[in-house]
């Protein structure tokens, strides 16, 4: 398939334009196939906002529906060029859409799209449109794990011992510093020469580490090496306005895909642990983050929380917070448009939410990587997966008043199962930037 030079859009049946004479939108939500995008579309639609949703043509399988396109709250569907192949063409198409259909806010939800749009922030502003992100200098720090850890060090926030690897030859001395397995993290999840998001992976020996580092360096990224920490994965999502945390929601991740620090597929809201909340608040304020952000930790064998990363954007588990009573997507809208955001003091504790398709992927991947870090036996994996149907009431994407996206999700999951033995990937089932 060749690259599409401009956006292709269509109006969803039954929608009405609130602005007579010229079609316009309150918000354009990008990456419509992602869970966080769907949650945002629903939040905006319920608030009475007029929402357009967009997805890259590379994620639009003609045989499978895009989640956000199926929502009753999506007034227009937009198909954009592939940002991973040509970021400029993608950004130009977004700008062309905003010019043709005046739009107040554009919401990107993944690192690759954010990287493509940041250089065009001023051009969007000239059209009266705001990119729903923190300022560029702040993002440069928050999206760089090395710089984030440097600030954490100054604040006395603990994180795993870390060694930076800028070339494959640096791997040779790694065994003298850490015992294997080690975790290898790109300093930034989006690199200039990579068509996909770069994620943390484990290496169980030096040869494997060299192959991974070589792949990341060739993609244009430096690598951070850390010892594997196998304790509980916890996080706190915060909304910050003028340095003040207006709302927060903490969670524990029970399973994720990929298993090592990927998108959460099973999570539960918990009271914010005292030993991570204050540290997280100090860290995001020191970085200068405003708006929505998430800070992630893993506990070591002694129970100490060690900083993993900061996400300066909306993430895949946001539906848990919304279901728990904190409407973070709507807060983004209020913040970007300069409106008042009242503090939220509490949220529902113990709400367990599952991403079914992601959990199916976790089960498949666990079978393929048994014996490696963050894996369990085949019997235990089957028990964990099957017994969860009796424990969890809430599923990502499932909403009785907007059911078509979940049906689309089930169709994609079924297609993934049918084609699991084929080489052709199923659109929407590959590891997308949803964490």
C-alpha positions in Angstrom: 0.0 0.0 0.0 1.3 3.4 -0.9 1.4 6.4 1.5 -1.7 8.5 1.6 -0.7 12.2 1.0 -3.6 13.8 2.7 -6.3 13.0 5.3 -9.5 11.2 4.2 -12.5 11.9 6.4 -16.2 11.0 6.6 -19.0 12.2 8.8 -20.6 9.7 11.0 -24.3 9.1 10.3 -26.8 11.0 12.5 -24.4 13.7 13.8 -25.2 17.4 13.7 -22.8 20.3 13.3 -23.4 22.9 16.2 -21.8 25.7 14.1 -24.1 26.9 11.3 -22.4 27.5 8.0 -19.1 25.8 8.7 -18.3 22.4 10.1 -16.1 22.6 13.2 -15.0 20.5 16.1 -14.1 20.9 19.8 -11.4 18.3 19.7 -9.7 15.9 17.3 -8.6 12.7 19.1 -5.7 10.9 17.4 -4.9 7.2 17.3 -8.5 6.1 17.4 -7.6 2.4 17.7 -6.1 2.9 21.2 -8.0 2.3 24.4 -7.0 5.7 25.9 -8.3 7.4 22.7 -11.6 5.6 23.0 -12.0 6.6 26.7 -11.2 10.2 25.8 -13.8 10.2 22.9 -16.5 9.0 25.3 -15.5 11.4 28.0 -15.6 14.4 25.6 -18.9 13.2 24.0 -20.7 12.8 27.3 -19.7 16.3 28.2 -21.4 17.6 25.0 -18.3 18.3 23.0 -18.2 17.7 19.2 -15.4 15.1 18.6 -13.5 14.0 15.5 -11.4 10.9 15.7 -8.4 10.0 13.5 -6.2 7.0 12.9 -3.2 6.3 10.7 -4.2 4.3 7.5 -1.6 1.7 8.5 -3.8 0.8 11.5 -7.0 0.7 9.4 -7.5 -2.9 8.3 -10.3 -3.0 5.8 -11.6 -6.2 7.4 -11.6 -4.9 11.0 -13.2 -1.8 12.5 -11.2 0.9 14.4 -12.3 1.2 18.0 -12.8 4.9 18.1 -14.6 5.0 14.7 -17.3 2.8 16.1 -18.1 5.1 19.1 -21.5 6.9 19.0 -19.6 10.0 20.2 -17.4 10.2 17.1 -18.9 12.9 14.8 -16.2 12.4 12.1 -13.7 9.7 11.2 -10.4 10.8 9.7 -7.8 8.5 8.1 -4.3 10.0 8.2 -0.9 9.2 6.6 1.4 6.9 8.5 3.3 8.9 11.1 6.0 6.2 11.5 6.9 6.5 7.8 6.5 10.2 7.2 5.9 12.3 10.2 5.8 15.5 8.2 3.0 14.2 5.9 1.1 13.1 9.0 1.4 16.5 10.7 0.5 18.3 7.4 -2.7 16.2 7.2 -3.6 17.1 10.8 -3.0 20.8 10.0 -5.1 20.5 6.7 -7.9 19.0 8.7 -7.9 21.8 11.3 -7.8 24.4 8.6 -10.7 22.9 6.8 -12.7 22.1 9.9 -11.8 24.6 12.7 -10.8 22.6 15.8 -10.0 23.9 19.2 -7.9 21.1 20.6 -5.8 18.2 19.1 -5.2 15.3 21.5 -2.3 12.9 20.7 -2.0 9.8 22.8 1.3 8.1 21.9 4.9 9.0 21.8 5.3 8.6 18.0 2.5 10.9 17.2 3.7 13.4 19.8 7.1 13.4 18.2 5.6 14.0 14.8 3.4 16.9 15.9 5.6 18.9 18.4 7.5 20.7 15.6 4.1 21.9 14.3 2.7 23.2 17.5 3.0 26.9 16.4 1.3 26.2 13.1 -1.7 24.7 14.9 -1.7 27.7 17.2 -1.9 30.0 14.2 -5.1 28.2 13.3 -6.6 28.7 16.8 -5.9 25.1 17.8 -4.0 23.9 20.9 -1.9 20.7 21.1 -2.9 19.1 24.4 0.6 18.6 25.7 2.9 20.1 28.3 5.4 22.7 26.9 8.2 21.4 24.6 11.2 21.9 27.0 9.3 20.0 29.7 8.5 17.1 27.4 12.1 16.9 26.3 13.0 16.1 29.9 10.1 13.9 30.8 10.5 11.8 27.6 14.2 11.2 28.2 14.7 8.5 30.9 18.3 9.5 31.4 17.4 13.1 32.2 14.4 12.1 34.3 16.7 9.8 36.4 19.1 12.7 36.8 16.4 14.8 38.4 15.3 11.9 40.6 18.8 11.5 41.8 18.9 15.2 42.9 15.7 14.7 44.7 16.8 11.6 46.5 14.3 9.4 44.8 15.6 5.8 44.5 15.8 3.9 41.2 17.6 0.8 40.1 21.4 1.1 39.6 21.8 2.3 36.0 24.5 2.1 33.3 24.2 4.0 30.0 25.2 2.1 26.9 25.8 4.2 23.7 27.3 1.4 21.6 27.4 -2.3 21.4 31.0 -2.4 22.7 29.8 -1.1 26.0 28.0 -4.4 26.7 31.3 -6.2 27.2 31.7 -4.8 30.7 28.1 -5.2 31.8 28.5 -8.6 33.4 31.1 -7.1 35.8 28.5 -4.5 37.0 25.2 -6.5 37.1 24.2 -10.1 37.3 22.0 -11.3 34.5 19.1 -11.0 33.8 19.2 -7.3 33.1 16.7 -4.8 31.8 17.6 -2.7 28.7 15.6 0.5 28.2 15.9 3.0 25.4 16.4 6.5 26.8 13.5 7.5 24.6 10.7 5.2 23.5 10.5 6.9 20.1 13.7 7.0 18.0 14.4 8.7 14.7 15.2 5.6 12.8 12.6 3.2 14.2 9.1 2.6 12.7 7.8 1.3 16.0 7.9 2.2 19.7 11.0 1.0 21.5 10.2 -0.8 24.8 12.2 -2.1 27.7 13.2 -5.8 27.3 15.2 -8.2 29.4 18.4 -9.9 28.5 19.5 -13.1 30.1 23.1 -13.2 28.9 25.7 -11.0 27.3 25.1 -12.2 23.7 21.4 -11.4 24.0 22.2 -8.0 25.5 24.5 -7.2 22.6 21.8 -8.0 20.0 19.3 -5.8 21.8 21.6 -2.9 22.2 22.7 -3.2 18.6 19.1 -3.0 17.4 18.4 0.1 19.6 21.5 1.9 18.7 20.8 1.3 15.0 17.4 2.8 15.6 19.0 6.0 16.9 18.6 5.4 20.7 21.0 5.1 23.6 20.2 2.4 26.1 20.0 2.3 29.9 20.9 -1.1 31.6 19.4 -1.9 35.0 19.2 -5.1 37.1 15.8 -6.8 36.8 13.5 -5.8 39.7 10.7 -8.4 40.1 8.4 -6.9 42.7 5.0 -5.3 42.4 4.4 -2.8 39.7 2.7 0.4 40.9 1.8 3.7 39.5 0.2 7.0 40.3 -1.6 9.2 37.7 -1.7 12.9 38.5 -3.2 16.0 37.0 -1.1 19.1 37.7 -2.1 22.7 37.3 0.3 25.5 38.2 2.4 23.1 40.2 -0.6 21.9 42.2 -1.9 18.3 42.0 -5.6 18.7 41.5 -6.3 15.0 41.2 -4.6 11.6 41.4 -5.4 7.9 41.1 -3.0 5.1 42.1 -3.1 1.6 40.8 -1.2 -1.7 40.9 -0.6 -3.6 37.7 -1.2 -7.3 38.0 -0.3 -8.2 34.4 1.1 -6.3 31.4 2.0 -6.9 27.7 4.8 -7.1 27.0 5.4 -8.6 30.4 8.3 -6.4 31.3 6.8 -2.9 31.7 4.4 -2.9 28.8 0.8 -1.9 28.7 -1.3 -3.0 31.7 -3.8 -5.7 30.9 -5.1 -6.2 34.4 -4.9 -3.4 37.0 -6.6 -2.4 40.3 -7.1 1.0 41.9 -5.4 1.3 45.3 -4.9 4.1 47.9 -1.9 6.1 46.8 1.0 4.5 48.8 2.7 7.2 51.0 6.1 6.1 49.9 5.4 6.9 46.2 2.9 9.7 46.2 5.0 12.5 47.7 8.0 11.4 45.6 5.9 11.5 42.5 4.5 14.9 43.3 8.0 16.3 43.9 9.4 14.7 40.7 6.7 16.0 38.3 7.0 19.5 39.9 10.8 19.5 39.5 10.4 18.5 35.9 7.9 21.2 35.4 5.1 18.9 34.1 1.6 20.4 33.8 -1.6 18.5 32.9 -1.8 14.7 32.9 1.2 12.5 33.8 1.9 9.1 35.2 4.8 7.9 37.4 5.6 4.2 37.6 7.6 2.2 40.1 8.5 -1.4 40.9 9.2 -2.7 44.4 12.4 -4.6 45.1 12.7 -7.7 47.3 12.8 -5.4 50.4 9.6 -3.7 49.4 11.2 -0.4 48.4 9.6 1.5 45.5 12.1 2.1 42.7 11.3 4.7 40.0 10.8 3.2 36.5 9.6 6.0 34.3 7.4 9.0 33.8 4.7 9.2 31.1 3.9 12.8 30.2 0.7 11.9 28.3 -2.6 10.0 28.6 -1.9 6.2 28.9 -3.8 3.0 28.2 -5.0 2.4 31.7 -6.9 5.7 31.9 -10.3 4.0 31.8 -9.7 2.7 35.3 -9.4 6.2 36.7 -12.5 7.3 34.8 -14.5 4.4 36.1 -13.1 5.2 39.6 -14.6 8.7 39.5 -11.8 10.9 38.1 -12.4 12.1 34.5 -8.9 12.8 33.5 -9.7 13.3 29.7 -12.2 16.0 30.5 -9.7 17.6 32.8 -7.3 17.8 29.8 -10.0 19.6 27.8 -10.6 22.1 30.7 -6.9 22.7 31.2 -6.1 23.3 27.5 -9.0 25.6 27.1 -8.1 27.6 30.2 -11.1 26.6 32.4 -11.3 26.0 36.1 -10.3 22.5 37.3 -11.7 21.8 40.7 -9.7 19.4 43.0 -10.9 15.9 43.3 -10.3 14.4 46.7 -11.0 10.7 46.3 -11.7 7.9 43.9 -13.1 4.4 44.1 -10.7 1.9 45.6 -10.4 -1.8 44.6 -11.8 -1.4 41.1 -10.3 -4.1 39.0 -10.2 -3.5 35.2 -9.1 -5.9 32.4 -8.1 -5.4 28.8 -9.2 -8.8 27.5 -7.4 -8.7 24.1 -4.2 -7.7 25.9 -4.6 -10.4 28.5 -5.0 -13.0 25.6 -1.7 -11.6 24.2 -0.1 -11.9 27.7 -1.2 -15.6 27.9 0.2 -16.3 24.4 3.5 -14.5 25.1 3.9 -16.2 28.5 3.8 -19.6 26.8 6.6 -18.5 24.5 8.8 -17.1 27.2 8.4 -19.4 30.2 11.4 -19.4 32.4 12.3 -15.8 31.6 11.8 -12.8 34.0 8.1 -12.0 34.7 6.8 -15.3 33.4 4.9 -18.1 35.1 4.3 -21.7 34.5 1.8 -22.8 31.8 -0.6 -24.2 34.4 -0.5 -21.0 36.5 -0.9 -18.8 33.5 -4.0 -20.7 32.4 -5.4 -20.5 35.9 -4.7 -16.8 36.2 -6.3 -16.1 32.8 -9.4 -18.3 33.3 -10.1 -17.4 36.9 -10.1 -13.7 36.1 -13.5 -14.0 34.4 -15.0 -14.7 37.9 -13.1 -11.8 39.6 -13.3 -8.9 37.2 -16.5 -7.0 36.3 -15.0 -4.1 34.3 -13.3 -4.5 30.9 -11.6 -1.8 28.9 -13.8 -0.6 26.1 -17.0 -2.2 27.4 -19.8 0.3 27.9 -23.4 -0.7 27.6 -24.4 2.8 26.2 -21.7 2.6 23.5 -21.3 -1.0 22.8 -20.1 -1.0 19.2 -16.4 -0.4 20.1 -16.3 -3.4 22.3 -17.8 -5.6 19.6 -15.1 -4.3 17.3 -12.5 -5.2 20.0 -13.9 -8.8 20.2 -13.7 -9.1 16.4 -10.1 -8.0 16.4 -9.4 -10.5 19.2 -11.1 -13.3 17.3 -9.1 -12.4 14.2 -5.9 -12.5 16.1 -6.7 -16.0 17.4 -7.6 -17.2 13.9 -4.4 -15.9 12.4 -2.1 -16.5 15.3 -0.1 -19.1 13.3 0.2 -16.9 10.2 2.9 -14.5 9.5 0.6 -11.6 8.6 0.0 -9.4 11.7 -3.5 -8.4 12.6 -4.0 -4.6 12.5 -4.5 -3.4 16.1 -3.1 -6.6 17.7 0.6 -5.8 17.4 2.3 -4.0 20.3 0.9 -0.5 20.0 1.8 2.4 22.2 -0.9 2.1 24.8 1.0 1.9 28.0 
